[in-house]
């Protein structure tokens, strides 16, 4: 009897989907007055990195405040529709991650694509060791070439000072993604 091979991506031979839409950015306005949302995925140092970036956006780029912080309940699954809707209602932009392993990198990109589809500009942060996984998820979600910020792997083992330094390093890329500037 032949063995059945299952496709772990869940595509199951489905037809190709049209490219996922991206949220509209307002680069002329930058981030002045923007309500920032942070969604972390429970990876060690993810909350700390996102909090540091949020504080930098307020202090250096005029964002109004970090108005919403949430933690995903499952690291490897995309955010629920309810969670995406909450961010879309309460925030002008969102930062999510940190993709510091294969499944969480893919999941972070899936989240970013969902936020964009909901009309919310998103910046996803993944460590550079998992670009292949992140790109594969973008392709699977109908967003080939989806842009995200990479940082040196790993993030989980960094000290708090190293996390603060890393936040400063990725900040220009985050700002570029959120405003539509070059990354």
N, CA, C and O of each residue as an XYZ file, in Angstrom:
732
protein
N       0.848     -1.178      0.000
C       0.000      0.000      0.000
C       0.893      1.240      0.000
O       1.800      1.332      0.827
N       0.663      2.197     -0.903
C       1.492      3.399     -0.948
C       1.225      4.300      0.252
O       0.120      4.341      0.794
N       2.264      5.016      0.645
C       2.129      5.966      1.750
C       1.614      7.300      1.219
O       1.978      7.735      0.127
N       0.780      7.921      1.997
C       0.282      9.248      1.659
C       1.275     10.278      2.166
O       1.752     10.191      3.298
N       1.581     11.244      1.333
C       2.477     12.319      1.731
C       1.637     13.564      1.945
O       0.903     14.001      1.058
N       1.757     14.120      3.125
C       1.006     15.322      3.463
C       1.877     16.554      3.283
O       3.061     16.553      3.619
N       1.277     17.587      2.755
C       1.962     18.860      2.584
C       1.821     19.643      3.887
O       0.710     20.046      4.230
N       2.924     19.873      4.632
C       2.811     20.551      5.921
C       2.464     22.034      5.825
O       2.181     22.669      6.841
N       2.483     22.585      4.628
C       2.147     24.004      4.483
C       0.645     24.227      4.428
O       0.188     25.365      4.540
N      -0.129     23.169      4.259
C      -1.570     23.309      4.206
C      -2.092     23.746      2.855
O      -3.287     24.004      2.715
N      -1.222     23.836      1.849
C      -1.664     24.279      0.529
C      -2.506     23.233     -0.151
O      -3.515     23.567     -0.773
N      -2.127     21.985     -0.052
C      -2.900     20.887     -0.603
C      -3.269     21.034     -2.064
O      -4.360     20.623     -2.459
N      -2.413     21.595     -2.866
C      -2.676     21.711     -4.296
C      -3.625     22.840     -4.648
O      -4.142     22.876     -5.764
N      -3.865     23.750     -3.741
C      -4.772     24.865     -4.009
C      -4.181     25.779     -5.082
O      -2.967     25.845     -5.269
N      -5.060     26.467     -5.767
C      -4.621     27.393     -6.805
C      -3.858     28.554     -6.173
O      -4.050     28.880     -5.001
N      -3.008     29.155     -6.958
C      -2.234     30.296     -6.472
C      -3.176     31.443     -6.110
O      -4.173     31.683     -6.792
N      -2.851     32.134     -5.047
C      -3.669     33.264     -4.612
C      -3.066     34.559     -5.126
O      -1.857     34.638     -5.343
N      -3.898     35.573     -5.321
C      -3.345     36.858     -5.756
C      -2.480     37.450     -4.655
O      -2.648     37.104     -3.486
N      -1.556     38.339     -5.010
C      -0.681     38.930     -3.994
C      -1.473     39.625     -2.886
O      -2.501     40.255     -3.133
N      -0.969     39.494     -1.667
C      -1.604     40.127     -0.517
C      -1.437     41.635     -0.606
O      -0.370     42.125     -0.975
N      -2.493     42.376     -0.267
C      -2.373     43.834     -0.306
C      -1.500     44.354      0.832
O      -1.408     43.727      1.887
N      -0.876     45.476      0.618
C      -0.087     46.136      1.662
C      -0.858     47.351      2.149
O      -1.578     47.990      1.383
N      -0.704     47.659      3.417
C      -1.357     48.830      3.989
C      -0.752     50.097      3.401
O       0.415     50.116      3.009
N      -1.540     51.130      3.345
C      -1.094     52.420      2.832
C      -0.241     53.108      3.895
O      -0.616     53.170      5.065
N       0.896     53.617      3.475
C       1.779     54.372      4.355
C       1.633     55.855      4.055
O       1.245     56.244      2.954
N       1.946     56.670      5.042
C       1.930     58.121      4.866
C       3.327     58.661      5.148
O       3.552     59.263      6.198
N       4.284     58.452      4.216
C       5.673     58.830      4.484
C       5.872     60.308      4.757
O       6.788     60.669      5.496
N       5.046     61.179      4.187
C       5.227     62.610      4.435
C       4.976     62.950      5.899
O       5.577     63.877      6.443
N       4.095     62.200      6.524
C       3.762     62.461      7.931
C       4.696     61.715      8.879
O       4.725     62.008     10.074
N       5.450     60.766      8.367
C       6.320     59.971      9.227
C       5.521     59.290     10.314
O       4.420     58.796     10.069
N       6.064     59.261     11.499
C       5.397     58.607     12.621
C       4.881     59.610     13.649
O       4.442     59.218     14.730
N       4.930     60.898     13.323
C       4.469     61.917     14.259
C       3.013     61.660     14.637
O       2.135     61.598     13.777
N       2.775     61.512     15.933
C       1.432     61.291     16.441
C       0.900     59.884     16.288
O      -0.233     59.614     16.685
N       1.679     58.982     15.726
C       1.206     57.612     15.492
C       1.011     56.849     16.801
O       1.791     56.969     17.745
N      -0.052     56.068     16.815
C      -0.307     55.137     17.922
C       0.365     53.812     17.547
O       0.031     53.210     16.526
N       1.296     53.370     18.363
C       2.121     52.201     18.062
C       1.609     50.983     18.821
O       1.307     51.059     20.012
N       1.518     49.871     18.121
C       1.173     48.595     18.739
C       2.376     47.669     18.703
O       3.145     47.671     17.742
N       2.533     46.880     19.752
C       3.618     45.897     19.849
C       3.006     44.531     20.107
O       2.234     44.357     21.050
N       3.352     43.564     19.267
C       2.893     42.194     19.503
C       4.097     41.272     19.565
O       4.779     41.052     18.564
N       4.351     40.739     20.746
C       5.487     39.830     20.897
C       4.989     38.397     20.954
O       3.817     38.126     21.214
N       5.921     37.495     20.701
C       5.550     36.098     20.512
C       6.061     35.160     21.604
O       6.089     33.949     21.384
N       6.452     35.648     22.731
C       6.944     34.897     23.898
C       8.396     34.445     23.789
O       8.908     33.835     24.729
N       9.070     34.717     22.689
C      10.495     34.385     22.620
C      11.232     35.229     23.655
O      10.885     36.387     23.889
N      12.244     34.641     24.266
C      13.017     35.367     25.264
C      13.606     36.628     24.626
O      14.195     36.564     23.546
N      13.448     37.749     25.285
C      13.903     39.076     24.869
C      13.034     39.745     23.811
O      13.305     40.887     23.441
N      12.006     39.078     23.316
C      11.138     39.707     22.316
C      10.419     40.913     22.903
O      10.413     41.980     22.290
N       9.815     40.766     24.073
C       9.087     41.878     24.687
C      10.035     43.036     24.981
O       9.697     44.196     24.743
N      11.211     42.726     25.493
C      12.173     43.766     25.814
C      12.612     44.521     24.553
O      12.687     45.750     24.565
N      12.898     43.804     23.481
C      13.306     44.451     22.232
C      12.188     45.334     21.683
O      12.436     46.471     21.281
N      10.972     44.822     21.665
C       9.864     45.611     21.137
C       9.584     46.834     22.009
O       9.299     47.912     21.489
N       9.663     46.674     23.331
C       9.473     47.830     24.224
C      10.529     48.895     23.975
O      10.223     50.087     23.958
N      11.765     48.471     23.783
C      12.847     49.431     23.491
C      12.572     50.169     22.187
O      12.747     51.385     22.113
N      12.150     49.449     21.170
C      11.852     50.084     19.880
C      10.674     51.037     20.019
O      10.704     52.142     19.478
N       9.641     50.621     20.734
C       8.493     51.489     20.962
C       8.894     52.783     21.642
O       8.447     53.860     21.247
N       9.739     52.683     22.666
C      10.208     53.882     23.379
C      11.024     54.781     22.453
O      10.912     56.005     22.528
N      11.832     54.199     21.591
C      12.619     54.992     20.640
C      11.725     55.691     19.614
O      12.009     56.821     19.217
N      10.653     55.033     19.183
C       9.739     55.664     18.233
C       9.062     56.883     18.852
O       8.841     57.889     18.179
N       8.738     56.786     20.125
C       8.128     57.925     20.819
C       9.163     59.035     21.010
O       8.899     60.196     20.695
N      10.337     58.677     21.523
C      11.361     59.679     21.867
C      12.006     60.332     20.648
O      12.281     61.532     20.661
N      12.248     59.551     19.598
C      13.026     60.067     18.473
C      12.229     60.344     17.201
O      12.706     61.051     16.313
N      11.016     59.790     17.107
C      10.253     59.932     15.863
C       8.872     60.515     16.069
O       8.070     60.555     15.136
N       8.583     60.968     17.279
C       7.340     61.677     17.528
C       6.085     60.840     17.603
O       4.982     61.387     17.574
N       6.219     59.515     17.701
C       5.022     58.689     17.875
C       4.310     59.137     19.146
O       4.959     59.519     20.120
N       2.998     59.092     19.141
C       2.221     59.565     20.287
C       2.478     58.696     21.515
O       2.746     59.207     22.602
N       2.394     57.394     21.333
C       2.558     56.465     22.452
C       2.476     55.042     21.939
O       2.006     54.787     20.830
N       2.942     54.128     22.763
C       2.656     52.716     22.538
C       1.299     52.501     23.194
O       1.181     52.522     24.420
N       0.282     52.295     22.373
C      -1.081     52.226     22.883
C      -1.588     50.814     23.106
O      -2.617     50.617     23.751
N      -0.872     49.828     22.579
C      -1.329     48.448     22.729
C      -0.128     47.514     22.737
O       0.721     47.563     21.847
N      -0.072     46.664     23.754
C       0.947     45.609     23.850
C       0.204     44.302     24.055
O      -0.631     44.175     24.951
N       0.518     43.348     23.221
C      -0.110     42.040     23.376
C       0.952     40.965     23.185
O       1.962     41.164     22.511
N       0.687     39.827     23.800
C       1.522     38.643     23.651
C       0.687     37.563     22.993
O      -0.409     37.245     23.454
N       1.210     37.002     21.914
C       0.512     35.890     21.266
C       0.485     34.702     22.218
O       1.426     34.485     22.982
N      -0.576     33.953     22.167
C      -0.675     32.795     23.046
C       0.067     31.584     22.491
O       0.460     30.696     23.247
N       0.256     31.545     21.198
C       0.955     30.428     20.568
C       2.019     30.987     19.638
O       1.716     31.714     18.691
N       3.256     30.641     19.917
C       4.393     31.204     19.200
C       4.417     30.860     17.709
O       4.853     31.672     16.893
N       3.955     29.669     17.354
C       4.131     29.189     15.985
C       2.894     29.356     15.114
O       2.908     28.967     13.946
N       1.832     29.926     15.657
C       0.625     30.118     14.866
C       0.392     31.603     14.621
O       0.752     32.435     15.453
N      -0.204     31.935     13.492
C      -0.509     33.341     13.231
C      -1.476     33.902     14.274
O      -2.195     33.155     14.937
N      -1.481     35.198     14.404
C      -2.382     35.875     15.336
C      -3.829     35.617     14.934
O      -4.142     35.445     13.756
N      -4.694     35.594     15.927
C      -6.121     35.389     15.662
C      -6.700     36.606     14.952
O      -6.153     37.706     15.027
N      -7.802     36.394     14.271
C      -8.485     37.492     13.584
C      -8.917     38.564     14.589
O      -8.891     39.755     14.276
N      -9.307     38.149     15.775
C      -9.722     39.099     16.809
C      -8.556     39.977     17.247
O      -8.722     41.180     17.446
N      -7.387     39.381     17.395
C      -6.210     40.137     17.806
C      -5.799     41.137     16.718
O      -5.463     42.282     17.023
N      -5.825     40.717     15.481
C      -5.506     41.607     14.369
C      -6.496     42.772     14.335
O      -6.102     43.921     14.137
N      -7.768     42.473     14.527
C      -8.795     43.520     14.522
C      -8.585     44.504     15.672
O      -8.781     45.707     15.495
N      -8.189     44.011     16.845
C      -7.925     44.891     17.979
C      -6.787     45.865     17.659
O      -6.887     47.060     17.939
N      -5.711     45.347     17.073
C      -4.598     46.211     16.691
C      -5.040     47.231     15.637
O      -4.692     48.408     15.727
N      -5.802     46.782     14.646
C      -6.246     47.679     13.583
C      -7.116     48.806     14.132
O      -7.091     49.918     13.605
N      -7.876     48.532     15.175
C      -8.748     49.544     15.766
C      -7.984     50.501     16.676
O      -8.300     51.690     16.719
N      -6.988     50.005     17.400
C      -6.321     50.791     18.443
C      -5.000     51.430     18.028
O      -4.473     52.274     18.752
N      -4.455     51.040     16.868
C      -3.107     51.478     16.496
C      -3.066     52.006     15.069
O      -3.933     51.712     14.247
N      -2.030     52.795     14.804
C      -1.775     53.268     13.452
C      -0.703     52.432     12.758
O      -0.690     52.320     11.533
N       0.189     51.852     13.545
C       1.256     50.977     13.050
C       1.482     49.881     14.080
O       1.102     50.026     15.242
N       2.102     48.783     13.653
C       2.389     47.692     14.577
C       3.766     47.117     14.289
O       4.210     47.066     13.142
N       4.430     46.688     15.349
C       5.718     46.009     15.239
C       5.542     44.653     15.876
O       4.974     44.545     16.963
N       6.020     43.618     15.215
C       5.845     42.266     15.737
C       7.106     41.442     15.570
O       7.952     41.737     14.726
N       7.215     40.422     16.373
C       8.362     39.516     16.355
C       8.642     39.078     17.772
O       7.803     39.304     18.644
N       9.687     38.510     18.028
C      10.887     38.446     17.223
C      11.007     37.032     16.666
O      10.931     36.052     17.406
N      11.192     36.943     15.366
C      11.403     35.660     14.727
C      12.835     35.207     14.970
O      13.749     35.556     14.223
N      13.011     34.428     16.022
C      14.353     33.990     16.426
C      14.501     32.474     16.331
O      15.441     31.887     16.866
N      13.546     31.858     15.633
C      13.632     30.431     15.317
C      12.839     30.226     14.035
O      12.213     31.165     13.542
N      12.854     29.034     13.495
C      12.192     28.794     12.213
C      10.694     29.009     12.242
O      10.158     29.749     11.418
N      10.008     28.371     13.183
C       8.552     28.478     13.207
C       8.088     29.858     13.625
O       7.091     30.351     13.098
N       8.783     30.499     14.561
C       8.332     31.831     14.984
C       8.657     32.883     13.928
O       7.953     33.889     13.845
N       9.695     32.688     13.120
C       9.969     33.611     12.016
C       8.849     33.533     10.980
O       8.343     34.556     10.517
N       8.476     32.330     10.630
C       7.384     32.149      9.674
C       6.094     32.739     10.220
O       5.361     33.411      9.494
N       5.816     32.494     11.479
C       4.603     32.998     12.101
C       4.608     34.529     12.171
O       3.576     35.160     11.942
N       5.749     35.125     12.482
C       5.836     36.584     12.550
C       5.538     37.202     11.187
O       4.839     38.213     11.108
N       6.054     36.614     10.122
C       5.769     37.121      8.778
C       4.290     36.937      8.449
O       3.673     37.829      7.867
N       3.720     35.802      8.811
C       2.286     35.591      8.592
C       1.482     36.673      9.307
O       0.503     37.185      8.763
N       1.895     37.021     10.528
C       1.226     38.094     11.268
C       1.356     39.418     10.535
O       0.376     40.151     10.393
N       2.561     39.729     10.071
C       2.768     40.977      9.356
C       1.879     41.085      8.131
O       1.300     42.141      7.873
N       1.767     40.004      7.376
C       0.911     39.999      6.188
C      -0.541     40.233      6.600
O      -1.257     40.986      5.940
N      -0.981     39.595      7.683
C      -2.358     39.796      8.156
C      -2.610     41.248      8.560
O      -3.651     41.815      8.230
N      -1.659     41.847      9.271
C      -1.817     43.245      9.664
C      -1.937     44.134      8.430
O      -2.786     45.023      8.374
N      -1.081     43.886      7.442
C      -1.125     44.669      6.209
C      -2.481     44.513      5.520
O      -3.046     45.496      5.040
N      -3.001     43.303      5.469
C      -4.304     43.063      4.848
C      -5.419     43.792      5.595
O      -6.434     44.157      5.001
N      -5.228     44.004      6.898
C      -6.210     44.732      7.705
C      -6.013     46.244      7.604
O      -6.723     47.006      8.261
N      -5.044     46.687      6.777
C      -4.813     48.107      6.573
C      -3.857     48.741      7.564
O      -3.789     49.966      7.665
N      -3.119     47.924      8.293
C      -2.227     48.422      9.338
C      -0.771     48.210      8.934
O      -0.332     47.065      8.824
N      -0.008     49.287      8.709
C       1.411     49.117      8.384
C       2.129     48.346      9.487
O       1.970     48.639     10.672
N       2.917     47.361      9.081
C       3.575     46.485     10.039
C       5.066     46.395      9.770
O       5.516     46.442      8.625
N       5.819     46.265     10.852
C       7.248     45.978     10.763
C       7.478     44.682     11.532
O       7.230     44.607     12.736
N       7.951     43.674     10.825
C       8.255     42.374     11.410
C       9.758     42.299     11.617
O      10.532     42.732     10.763
N      10.169     41.751     12.749
C      11.593     41.592     13.044
C      11.910     40.104     13.141
O      11.298     39.378     13.924
N      12.876     39.660     12.333
C      13.338     38.265     12.342
C      14.854     38.242     12.436
O      15.527     39.149     11.946
N      15.386     37.214     13.061
C      16.836     37.087     13.074
C      17.306     36.553     11.721
O      16.586     35.819     11.044
N      18.517     36.933     11.345
C      19.016     36.655     10.002
C      19.203     35.177      9.689
O      19.344     34.813      8.521
N      19.207     34.329     10.687
C      19.376     32.897     10.454
C      18.131     32.261      9.846
O      18.188     31.134      9.355
N      17.004     32.977      9.875
C      15.745     32.368      9.448
C      15.072     33.104      8.298
O      13.847     33.099      8.179
N      15.874     33.732      7.457
C      15.355     34.440      6.294
C      14.635     33.482      5.353
O      13.584     33.824      4.811
N      15.176     32.306      5.156
C      14.559     31.343      4.242
C      13.165     30.966      4.709
O      12.235     30.901      3.905
N      13.016     30.718      5.996
C      11.716     30.358      6.555
C      10.744     31.525      6.435
O       9.588     31.338      6.056
N      11.209     32.722      6.757
C      10.358     33.908      6.676
C       9.910     34.151      5.232
O       8.738     34.439      4.987
N      10.829     34.038      4.285
C      10.488     34.248      2.882
C       9.514     33.192      2.367
O       8.627     33.496      1.569
N       9.680     31.960      2.821
C       8.760     30.895      2.409
C       7.344     31.187      2.893
O       6.382     30.958      2.160
N       7.207     31.689      4.115
C       5.878     32.017      4.618
C       5.279     33.182      3.846
O       4.086     33.177      3.543
N       6.090     34.176      3.527
C       5.579     35.301      2.740
C       5.030     34.808      1.407
O       3.947     35.212      0.985
N       5.769     33.951      0.761
C       5.328     33.365     -0.516
C       4.020     32.611     -0.318
O       3.084     32.772     -1.101
N       3.953     31.801      0.712
C       2.766     31.003      1.001
C       1.553     31.886      1.272
O       0.431     31.527      0.915
N       1.770     33.028      1.894
C       0.680     33.942      2.245
C       0.333     34.907      1.116
O      -0.454     35.833      1.316
N       0.907     34.703     -0.061
C       0.579     35.554     -1.197
C       1.277     36.894     -1.184
O       0.818     37.851     -1.809
N       2.410     36.965     -0.459
C       3.146     38.223     -0.374
C       4.622     38.004     -0.694
O       5.487     38.320      0.122
N       4.916     37.458     -1.890
C       6.321     37.241     -2.225
C       7.082     38.565     -2.172
O       6.578     39.598     -2.614
N       8.283     38.527     -1.634
C       9.077     39.737     -1.511
C       8.696     40.589     -0.315
O       9.167     41.719     -0.183
N       7.850     40.065      0.555
C       7.448     40.813      1.751
C       8.690     41.284      2.497
O       9.609     40.503      2.743
N       8.713     42.561      2.854
C       9.882     43.144      3.506
C       9.728     43.102      5.020
O       8.662     43.396      5.561
N      10.800     42.735      5.685
C      10.857     42.700      7.141
C      12.267     43.096      7.538
O      13.162     43.171      6.696
N      12.458     43.346      8.818
C      13.767     43.748      9.322
C      14.480     42.516      9.848
O      13.883     41.684     10.531
N      15.763     42.404      9.526
C      16.542     41.310     10.097
C      17.536     41.869     11.107
O      18.000     43.006     11.015
N      17.835     41.017     12.066
C      18.843     41.329     13.062
C      19.695     40.087     13.251
O      19.263     38.972     12.961
N      20.887     40.289     13.733
C      21.819     39.186     13.918
C      21.245     38.149     14.886
O      20.667     38.490     15.918
N      21.417     36.885     14.527
C      20.963     35.768     15.357
C      22.052     35.425     16.365
O      23.236     35.472     16.030
N      21.678     35.085     17.579
C      20.349     35.035     18.199
C      20.032     36.300     18.972
O      20.913     37.107     19.268
N      18.758     36.456     19.292
C      18.294     37.554     20.128
C      18.063     37.057     21.555
O      18.271     37.795     22.518
N      17.642     35.828     21.678
C      17.230     35.277     22.975
C      18.322     35.298     24.041
O      18.002     35.356     25.228
N      19.583     35.254     23.666
C      20.668     35.153     24.648
C      21.278     36.496     25.038
O      22.217     36.545     25.833
N      20.752     37.581     24.485
C      21.339     38.894     24.737
C      21.041     39.393     26.152
O      20.022     39.043     26.748
N      21.947     40.212     26.672
C      21.716     40.885     27.951
C      20.773     42.065     27.699
O      20.596     42.466     26.549
N      20.170     42.624     28.739
C      19.309     43.794     28.531
C      20.017     44.948     27.812
O      19.405     45.602     26.967
N      21.272     45.210     28.120
C      21.991     46.279     27.418
C      22.191     45.923     25.946
O      22.068     46.791     25.082
N      22.494     44.673     25.653
C      22.647     44.258     24.264
C      21.324     44.363     23.508
O      21.308     44.696     22.323
N      20.217     44.080     24.190
C      18.899     44.231     23.565
C      18.652     45.701     23.236
O      18.174     46.019     22.147
N      18.975     46.601     24.169
C      18.814     48.037     23.918
C      19.666     48.478     22.730
O      19.211     49.262     21.896
N      20.889     47.982     22.653
C      21.757     48.303     21.516
C      21.175     47.764     20.216
O      21.210     48.436     19.185
N      20.645     46.553     20.270
C      20.046     45.934     19.081
C      18.830     46.733     18.614
O      18.612     46.892     17.413
N      18.043     47.233     19.559
C      16.870     48.047     19.202
C      17.301     49.270     18.401
O      16.664     49.626     17.410
N      18.377     49.906     18.832
C      18.888     51.079     18.107
C      19.364     50.693     16.704
O      19.216     51.468     15.759
N      19.933     49.498     16.574
C      20.423     49.047     15.273
C      19.286     48.789     14.290
O      19.410     49.121     13.112
N      18.183     48.205     14.749
C      17.089     47.859     13.838
C      16.103     49.001     13.638
O      15.269     48.942     12.734
N      16.183     50.034     14.463
C      15.220     51.138     14.404
C      15.090     51.751     13.004
O      13.963     51.939     12.545
N      16.181     52.071     12.305
C      16.005     52.662     10.968
C      15.199     51.761     10.022
O      14.373     52.252      9.252
N      15.432     50.481     10.078
C      14.675     49.557      9.231
C      13.204     49.507      9.612
O      12.337     49.439      8.740
N      12.917     49.541     10.905
C      11.535     49.542     11.385
C      10.833     50.808     10.902
O       9.717     50.741     10.386
N      11.472     51.948     11.064
C      10.883     53.218     10.635
C      10.636     53.184      9.133
O       9.575     53.608      8.674
N      11.583     52.695      8.373
C      11.413     52.623      6.913
C      10.223     51.762      6.535
O       9.456     52.122      5.642
N      10.060     50.634      7.199
C       8.932     49.758      6.874
C       7.597     50.400      7.252
O       6.611     50.267      6.526
N       7.571     51.086      8.373
C       6.311     51.672      8.840
C       5.895     52.910      8.048
O       4.707     53.220      7.960
N       6.859     53.612      7.476
C       6.556     54.854      6.762
C       6.628     54.735      5.249
O       6.244     55.659      4.533
N       7.113     53.614      4.764
C       7.243     53.440      3.321
C       8.544     53.938      2.769
O       8.722     53.998      1.552
N       9.482     54.306      3.661
C      10.805     54.736      3.221
C      11.647     53.548      2.815
O      11.224     52.411      3.023
N      12.797     53.755      2.254
C      13.698     52.673      1.875
C      14.245     51.983      3.101
O      14.567     52.637      4.093
N      14.354     50.651      3.046
C      14.854     49.897      4.201
C      16.304     49.563      4.031
O      16.898     48.929      4.903
